[in-house]
Amino acid sequence: MVDSAGGKLPVPGKRNVLVTSALPYVNNVPHLGNIIRCVLSADVFARHCRNRGYNTLYVCGTDEYGTAMETKAMEEGCSPGEICDKYHAIHKDIYQWFGISFDEFGRTSSPQQTEICQAIFKKLLENNWLSENTMQQLSCNTCKRFLADRLVEGNCPIPGCNYDSARGDQCEKCGKLLNPSELLEPKCKVCRSAPHIRDTDHLFLELPLLKDKLEAYISSMSVAGGWSQNAIQATYAWLREGLKQRFITRDLKWGVSVPHEKFKDKVNMISVLWVKFGSFLCLFDAPIGYVSITACHTPEWEKWWKNPENVELCQFMGKDNVPFHTVMFPSTLLGTGENWTLMKTISVTEYLNYEAGKFSKSKGVGVFGNDVKDTNIPVEVWRYYLLTNRPEVSDTLFTWADLQAKLNSELLSNLGNFVNRVLSFIAKEQGAGYGSIIPDAQGAEIHPLTKALGDKIGSYVEQYIEAMEEGSYFIAFFSLVKLKQGLKIAMSISGEGNSYLQESQFWKLYKQDLPACSIVMKTAAGVVHLLGCLLEPFMPSFTLEVFKQLNLPSAQISLSDENGKDEEVEFYREKFAGSQADRTRRAEAEAKKIAEGLKGTQLSGKQSEETKPKVSDAADAEISFSRLDIRVGLIKKAEKHPGADSLYVEEIDVGEAQPRTVVSGLNRKVCVLCNLKPANMRGIKSQAMVLAASNADHTKVCNSKFPSSLFKAVAGERVTIQGFEGPPDNVLNPKKKVRETIQVDFRTNDELVAC
């Protein structure tokens, strides 16, 4: 759905995903660490969502107001506006070269930013969430001005840190947010003289008064949205320290002006030595840039940002930006009292370091975006390397030697070798190959090597979807988005393709058994196409080249559930073999059997249509506890998962004829949710979910105990709650998020007894 100007709008009845990446400061050229932490990671996720058929809007832009831009303008001897124009163009050019698929890449210096920011401010003022206070701020006698946060540098005051180049707003080393007056041995960044403390009036956001609203949001959404562990830890660290008033205005003239009569007067107060300006602090107005950039995309922006029932907001950033997005921005929106679309999913990265040190824009250390084109290394290589090195759970390291090693051993030896062997052999003239026509193949369903490959790849595709989208479902606070794992799985499929070619010895089959060789080459071409689809979010230029060689349009890329059943047949037929007019019904039936292990994006399993579990038709039923089929389960057998150190593969008696195979992190008597759709957990199909509990800040997991009345419960006995009687759904519809909606109300008492 689009507006009259062609801008995207949410589509009723579809999954609508709003993706943002942290807005880069426009005072410098982005380095590779900036690119992987925000825009590239969000781009991969947005591309994947589009391939899945979700209605996706990806917005980003340059953060153009504040101290950083004023400082850069002073360094280059021009106005802040000229600095923003210059570096916005540089950022845009770099992201275009990297193939970042923004739907809108805007600027926070737009009229829309001023309008929306001031409207939010007025609502907060009207609702009494703002207060005026006098604070002490550093000022420079030499520069004759108050020094904003980023114009002050000094030693970090945090015990154990003592970083000697901490900024007045934040320490880059320990990540703590600071006030300039807290720095030890502070110095003016412009003239390096020691500043003095003066009184100045500012407006503050009353975070302590918003505490209950904020904590309710965090408690609910961190579980429902599967926030990454580092995001949860950073957020709860803020809450444990106690919420404090945060000032939202600053003494600058380059920014959104404060629509407050008292502060308007202050902006115009000029004395002989001192000039005081008033505008919003970036902590307040920068995240609003997501909204204003959406408003630049469509005048109907509220359909995205004031529509939480139909829009999922997914945000990507580095770990130092977490408190702005999980505390400050939600508090600002909650304080308006309006129905805002609040962040559901947050994907946070650690730092990508460079060789022996850290990337640094201010110090010019590392590889910068405008340098990568000069290396003559293709963009798909850069994207691949950065994404395999994505610092999802800990810091990672960029080295030139590692870049070369991954190029040679993974991209060339694995992926490039497989694609080249398949397509070059098919392209050979008749007598040596297939004359550039993918061969027809009959009898593939009885070809053991091909059938085994289909089973393996079907499992890999299911794991890929989990990694890119759902994460590990049995513990709700695991990271939702594991892009690096998704890329690794896709590359594993390429490895399986190479093994398949080698085991088949297709070069011999061509002369000894042409029909068998045709099966192998047709299947291999299908795997090439599948790799093109799976790798498109990571290396779109690679996919375009593959599709070009397969003579397929890029519109053929789809991993959508809605189109899956048609496309699974095309996997071995129209898409991979080309459109062959003489295909018979017999060949179609045979190809469909082969594709049984590759049901679109998910492995369908071995069950017949008669025995396959059906998704419940109770789509419009009230979401309540009664729809969950939770039973007492007795673990009969538990073994370590061969592919994961922290997981067990268990056989659990839930009162059925045969125990269920369940993958979980627990090995004791448990409560088991039995009516989830089976899911592949690192290569093993898990047929139920073991329920667990966590502490308030989601840093510890434990199995909830049974109340004393249930100690003697037999395996298979259903667990119910008084007032919520009724038959459970046969199979919960994953799209309705029944379990996710209800689970936020699951609680235990201090003794871990469910209540």
N, C-alpha and C positions, 0 to 999 in steps of 0.2 A: 504494500500500500504506500502511495506517495501523495504529498500535498500538491497544490497547484503549481508550485515552483519546481517540482521534481524531488523534493526531500523525502527521505524515508520516514514512515510512520509505523507505529505498532499495528499488528494485524490481529484482530479478535480471533480467538480460537487457536492461534499459533504460539509457539514459544518465542517470545521477544526478548532478545539479549542486548543489553546496553553495555558496551565495553569501553573502558577508559584506561589510558596509561598516564602516569604522573607527568605533569606539565613540565617540560625542561626549561630551565632558565635560559633566557635569550642573550645572556651577556658573554657567551663563549661558544666555541665549537664543541659538540658532543664527542666524547671518546667512546671506545668500544664498551667500557663498563656501563656508561649511561644507556647505550643502545640496547644491550641485552637485558638490563634490569627492568626496562619499562617498555619502550615502543616495540621492540622486536618480539618480546614474550607475548605482549597483548596482540600483536599482529598474528602470531601463530594460532592463538586461541580464537580470534575473530574469524580467521580463514577456516578453521576447523568447524566452527559453529555454522558458517555459511554452507560448507560442504554437507553438514548434517541436515540442512534444510531449515535451520532456525532463522527467523527474521532478525538480523544482526545489524546494529549500528555501532561503529567504532569511531570515537571522537578523541581528539588530542589537540594540542596547540602549544604555542610558546607562552611561558609565564613572563610578562613584560613589565610589571610594575615592581617598584621597591628599590631597596638600597643597592642591590647588585648591579642594576642597570645604571643608576646614578653614578656609582663608583666607576663603572666601565666607561661611561660617557666622559668623566673627568680625565681618565687615563688617555682617552683617544681625542680629547679636545673637541667634542661635539655635543649635541643635545641627546637626552635619553631617547627621544623619539627616533632620531637618526640611527642610534645604536640598535634599537629594536628592529627597524626596517632592514638594516644590514644583516643582522644575525638571524632574523626570521627567514630570510631568503636562503641563508646558508643551511640552516636546519632543514628547511623544506627540500632543498636539493639533495642533501645527504639521505634523508629518509626515502625520497623517490628512488635514489640509486639502490638502496637496500630493498626496495620492493615493498615498503610498508603500505598496507591497503587501507589507509584512513578513509572513512566516509566523509569526514570533515577534519581538516587540520587548520585551526584558527589561531586567534590571538586574544590575550586577555585585555588588550588596550582598545577593545571595540566598544561602541555605544551600548551594545546589549549587556556587556559586563557592568557598566556603570548603572544601567537601569535595574538589572536584577539584583546586584549587590546592594544598592541603596534601598530597594524594596524589602529585602530580607532584613536589613538593618532597622528599618522603620517598624517592622513586625516585632522584632526583638525588643525594641524600645517600648513599643505599645504594650507588650506582654510583661514588662518589668524584669527582663532578664539581663539588662545592662545597668552598670553603675559608673559613677565618676569618681576618680581617685587621683590624688597627687602621688607621683612616684619620682624617684631620683633617677636621673639619666646623665650619662657622661656627655660632656661638651668639650670642644677643642678651642682654646684661646687663639691658636694660630690660624685655624680655618674659619673661626668666628661662626660656629654652627653647632647645634646639637648633633651628636653622633648616633646614627641609627645602628641597629644591632650588627650589621655586617661591615660597618666602618670601624669596628673595634676588634682588636686581636690581643690575646694574652695567654697566660697559663691557665689550663683547666683547673677549676677548684675542686673537682670530684676526687675524693681520696683514692689513691692508687692509680690515677690517670696521669695528671700533671703534664698533659700535652701542651707544648709551648706555642702552638699556632691555633688554639681554639678561637672560634668566632664568637661574637657577642650574642648570637642566637642559638648556637649549637656547637658541640665539640665533635669534629669529624672522627676522632679516635674512639671515644667511648659512646658516642651517639646521644648523650644527655642534652636536653634542651636547657638553655641558659638565659639569664638576663645579662646584659653588658656589664652592669655594676658588680656582678659576681666574679668576674675574671680577676685573676691575680696578675699584677704588673701589666695592666692594660696599656695599649698604645693606639693612637689614631692611625688607621690604615693608610691615610693619605699622606700625612707629614711625619708620622712616627713619633710625635711628641706625646707626652703623658697627658691624658685628658683629666678634667675636673668634674665633680658631681654637682649638678644643679637640679632644682625641682621643676617638674613639668606635669601638666594635667593630661590624663588620658581616660578613654572609655574602656571598661572591662566587661567581658562576658562572664556572667556568674555561673561558672561550671558547678560549684558546690550545690547550688539550688536546682540544677538540672540532673543531679546525680541519679535519682531514682529512675527518671525516664531513660537516661543513657544506659544504666546498668541493665534495665529490662530489655532494651534493644540488643545489647552485647550478648547477654545470656542466651537470648533466643536465636539471634542471627548467626552467632559464631558456630552454633551446632547445625542449624538448618542449612547454612551456607558452606559448612565444612572449611572454616578458615584454616589457613596454614598454621603450623605450630609456632613459627617465629612471630606471626602476627598476633596470635593469642598471648604469647609470653610478653611481648612488648606492650600490649593493651592492658593486661592485668597488672603489669609492673606500675603503670601510671595510676591505676585504680588503687593499688596497695599503698602507694605513696600519699594518696589523698588528693582529690581534685582541688585545684586552686583557681582563683580568679585569673583570667588571662587577658592582658590588654590587647585590644583589637585596632587601636589607632597608632599612628607614628608621626614623627616630626619630619615629614618629607613633603615635597610638592608633586613628585612623580607618582601618581596613584589615583585611585578613586576617591574623590572628595567626600568628606563626611557631611551628610545632610542634617546637620545639627546647628542651631543658631549660635550657640556659645562657641563651637569649634570653627564655625565659619568666620566669626570675628577674630579668632586667634590666627587663622591663616593670614589675615590681612594686617596683623600687628607687626610693625617693623620699627626697630629702634636703631640707634647709631651702629651698634656692634653685632646685634643678634637678629637673625631672621628665623621665625618659627613657622613651619608649614604643617598642615594636617591632612592625613589620608589614612586609609585602612591598612592594617598590618597584613602581610602576605598569609599569615596563619588563618586570617578570616576570609580574605577575598580570593586567594589563589584557587582553592578547591571549587569556588563558585564558577571558576572558569570553565569547568566541565559543562555546567548548565548553560552559560552564555555562548559557548562554542556550539552547543546543540541548537541554541536559538538562532545562531548564524546559519545553521543547516536547514532549519525549518521554523517558521513563525509559530507553528503548532508544537513547540518544544515541551509544553506541559503534558502532552500525551505520552512523552517518555519519562519526564521527571516528576510528575504528580499522578502516577498510575502504578502504585506498588502491587496491585492485584494482578497486573498483566505484564509487568516488565521486571526482568532480573538484571540488577546492576552488578557487573563484575569489574573489579579494579586491580590494576597491576602497578607495582611500585617496588622500590628498594626499601630495606628495613628502616632506614632513617626517616622515612615518610609515614610510617604506620600511625603514630599518635594523631597526626593531622587528619587522617582518614577514618580512624576508628573512634576517636574521642572528639576532636574539635569540630570537624565537618558535620557528623551526625548531631552533635549538641546544637550547633547553629540551626540546622534544619528542624530538629525537634522543637526548638524554642519558638519557632514561628507559629506552631499549632496547626500547620497545614499538612496535607496528606502527601508528603514527599516520597519519592522512590528512594529508599535508603539502600546502602550497599548491602548486597547479599553475600557475594564472594570476594575475598581479597587474596591475591596471590603475591607473595612477598619473596624477594630474593635477598641473599647476603651480598657480599662484595666480590667482584671479579678483580683480582689483583694482577699486576703487570710485572713479569719477570721477577726481580728481587724486591719489588716495592709495591706501591699502590698507584693506580691511575689517579691523576689529579689535573683538573682543568686549570686551577689557579697556578699550579707549578709547571704545567706543560708536560707532565710525565705520562707516557703511554702512546697508544696509537689512536689518532683522532679520525673522525668520520671523513674529513676531506682528504685524508692521506690514503685511505684504502684503495681508492681508484688508481692511484699512482703505482700500486704494487703489481698491477696487471693480473691479480688473482681474481677469478670470477666471483660474482656476488654470491652464487650458491655455495661456494667454498666458505666464505666468510659467515654466512648464515648458519651453515652446518656446524662449523667449528664453535661458534658462539653458543649455539643451542646445546651441543654436546657438553659444553662447559658451563651451562647455566647453573649459577650458585643457588640451588633450591633450598638446601638445608645447611650448607656451610660455605665458607669462602672457597673460591676456586682460583686457578692460576692460568693466565695467558702466557705462553712461551712460544717463540717462533719455532723451536724444535718440535714441540708438541703439535703445532699447526701442520708442519710438514709431515709428521708421522701419521696424523689422522687422514690427511689428504691421500697419502700413499697406501696405507693399510686398510682404510675403510671406504673412502669414496672411490678410489681407483680400483683397488684389488677386489673389493667386494661388490659394491653397487655398479660401478662403471663396467667392470668385467662381465657381470651377469647380463646387463642390458645390451652390451656390445655383442656378446656371443650369440644371444637370441636374435637380435634384429639383423645383424650382419649375415648370419646363416640363412635366415628367411629371405634376405635381399639378394642372395646369390642366384645366378641364372639357373634355369631348369637343368637338371643333370648334376648340379653341385649344390642346389638349394631349392627354393620354392618360387623364384621369380618375383619376389616382393609381394606375394599373396599368402596370407596366413592360411595354412592348409585346413581342410575339413578333416574331421577325425571321428570315426565310429568305433564303438567297442571300448571307449575310455573307462566305462564303469567297471570293467573287469581287468583293468590294467593296474596291478597292485601298487606299483611305485607312484602312479598318479593319484590313486585313491588315498594313499598314505599322506601325500603332500597336501591334498585338500583338507584332510583332518587337521594336520599341523597348522596350516595357514588359517583355517577357521578359528582355531583357538587363539592364534596370535592377534587376529583382527579384534576379537572380543576383548583381549587384554589391552589393546591399543585404545579402544573406546573408553575403557575404565580409566586408563592413565590420563587421557586427554580431558576427561569430563567428570567422572564420578568419583575417582579415588577409591580408597579401600572402604567399602560400605559398612563393614562390621564394627568399626570404631569411628564414630561420626566426626571426630575432630581431626582426622588425618587430612593431609593436604588435598584439596579438591583437584588441583590442576598439577599434573606431573608431566610437563612437556618433554623433559629430557628422557623420561622413561618411554613416552610414546615414540620418540625418535629412535630410541634403541630397539624397540619392538619392531618398528618398520624395517630397520636395517637387518634384523634377524630374519625377516622374510626373504630379503635378498640373499642372505647366507643360505637359507633353505633352497632357494632357487638354484644357486651354484652347485649345491650338493646333489640336487635332483638331476641337473644336466650331467654332472660327472658320473653319477651312478647309472644313468641311462645309457651313457656312451652313444649319444645321438649321432655322432659322426660315423659310427659303425652301423647303427640301425638304418641310416639312410641308404646304405648299400645292401644290407642284409634283410631288413624288415621295414619297408617304407611305411605301411600303415601304423606300425608302432612308433616310428619316428615322427609321423604326423601328429599322433596323440601328444607326444612329448613337446614338440615345438608349438603346437596350439596352446597347450597348457602353460608353457613357459611364457608365451606372448601374453596370456591372460595375467600371469603374475607380474609382468612388466607393467601392464595397465594398472593393476591393483597398487603397485608401488607408486605409480604416478599419482594416484588418488591419495594414498596415505601420506606421501611425502610433500604434497602440494602446500600444506601450511608451512612447512619448514623450508622447502626449496622450490618456490613456484616457477622459477625459470627452468629448472630441471624438468618439471612436469610439462610445461609448455613444449619443450623440445621432444619429450617422449611422445606426447600426443600428436605433435607434428609428424613424427616418423611413423606413428600408427595410423596417420591420416584421420584423426579424430579431432573434433572441435573441443575447446576447453570447457564448453557448457556440459560436456559429458561427465565432468567431475561431480560425483555425488556419493555421499555416505548416508543419505537420508533414510530414516526408518520408513517414511511414507512411500518411497520409491523402491525400497529394498527388494521386494518380492519379484518385481519385474526385472530389476537389474541383476539379480543373482543368476538368472538364466543367461542374460547377456554377457555375464562374466566369461563364459566359455563359448558364446555364440556370436551375437551381432557385434559387441564391442571388441572382442579379441580376435575373432576370425574375420571381421569385416562383414558387410551385408552380402550374403550369398543367396541369390534368388532361388537356387535349386535345392535349398535345404528342405529336407523331408520331415514329416511329423515324427518319424522314427528317430532321426538325428536330434530333433528338439527334445524328445523324451529322454534320450540317452544323456544329452548335455545337462538336462535338469537334474538327473540322478547324480551326475558328477558334482554339480554345484550344491548338493544337499548340505555339505559341510561348510558352505560359505554363504549362508543366508544373509545376503546384504552385508550388514555390519556385525551380525552376531551368529554364532554357531547354534544351529537349531537343535542339535542333539540327535539321538538315535530313535526317539519315540515316534510312533505312528501318529497320524492325525487323531485316531480314536483315543490314544492314551496320553497325548500331549496335554499338559495343563493349560487350561483356558484362562485368559485374563478376565477378571470379574466384570460383569456388565453393570455393577452397582456404581456407575460413574457419577450419578447424581445423588447417591445416598449421603446422609450426614457423616462427616468425618468424626468418628468416635473410637474409643478403645475396643468396642465390640467387634470392629472389623478386623482386628488383629488376631491371628490364630497363634497364641502363645501357649506353649505346653511345658510341663515338667519334662526335662530330658535327662537321661542317665547315660553318661559317657561310658561306652563299652571298651573303646580302644582309642589310644591317642599316640600319634607318631609325629616327630619333627617334620615340618614341611621341607622337602628337598630343595626348594628354591627360595626359602626365606627363613632367616635365623629366628625370628620372633613369632612365627606362626606354627600352629599344630594342624594336622589333618586328623579329624576325629570321626569315629562312628558313634552316633548318638541314637539311643532308643527313645523314640517319641511316640511309642504305642502303635506303630505300624508293623506290617509283616516283616519288613527289612529295616535295619538301622539306616539313618541318613548319613551321607558323607558331608561333613561341615568343616570349613576352614576357619579357624579363629585363633585368638591369642590366649585362650584359656583351656584348662585341663581339669575341670572339676564338675560337680553336679550343678546344673545350670537351668535357666529359663531359656527356651528356644522359640524364636519367631519362625513359624513353619510355612506361612503362606506368602513368602516373597518369591519372585521369579528367580530360579537358579542362576548363579553368576559364576563366571570363571575367575578363580583367584590364583594368579600366577601359574596357570596351566592345569589347575585342578578344579573341577566343577563343585561348587559349594551349594548345598540344597536347603540351607536354612541359615538363620543368624543367631549366634549366641549373644544374649543381652549382657551388657556390662554397664557399670556406673563410673563416673569420674568425679573428681573434686570440683570445687566451684570455679577454679581458674583453669580447669582442663589440663592440668600438668601431671595427673596421676590417674591410672585406670585400675579398677578392681571389680570383681564379680559381686553383684549384690546378693545378700543372703536371703534364704527363705524365712518368712515368719514361722513361729513355732508350730502353728496350725497346719503348715504344709510340709513339715519334716517327713511325714509318712506318706506323702503323695507318691503315687505310682507313675512310672514313665508313661507319658502320653496324656496324662490328666491335664485338661485345659485350665489355664489361669484366667480368671475373670475378675472384674471389679463390680461391686454392688452398684446397681443403677445403670450399668452398661451391658445388660444381657442381650443376647442375640447371636445368630450364627455368623461366623467370620466370612469374609470374602474367600472365594476359592483360591484365587491368586490376586494379590494386590496389584492394581494398575500402577506401574512406576511413574507414569506421567501425571498421576493425580497427587503424588507425594503424600499419601495417607500416613505412612509411618513417620516421615519427616515432620509432618504437622503435629502429630500427637506426641512425639518423643520429648519435645521441650517441656511437657508437663510431667514426665516421669521423674520421680524424686525418691530418695531414701532418707531415713533419719540418720542421726549421728552414729548409730550402730550399724549402718549400711543395710537396714531392713527396708524393703520396698514399702512405700506408703503413698 
